[in-house]
Amino acid sequence: MLNWIDRLPLSVLLIVALTLGLSPFFPEPHLWEKLKMLAVGELVRPLDIFDLLLHGVPWILLILKLGRLAGMRRA
């Protein structure tokens, strides 16, 4: 099911997570801002939810890729 993640280069996922996942960098990363809003229950606007998904998906894909690589090394 997740074989397509195996075909994604780790370097590309890392670059996308560090750029799109953290941009804009100042005054604070957008993902961090949205996670704080989620924690206090202020993430209610559709645009904010879209922003969380947009900036969070690269990190989720990177974590999945690293997990699959770690699983392959154990096997």
Secondary structure, DSSP 8 states (H G I E B T S, - for coil): --HHHHHS-HHHHHHHHHHTTT-S-SSS-HHHHHHHHHHHT---SHHHHHHHHHHHHHHHHHHHHHHHHHHHHH-
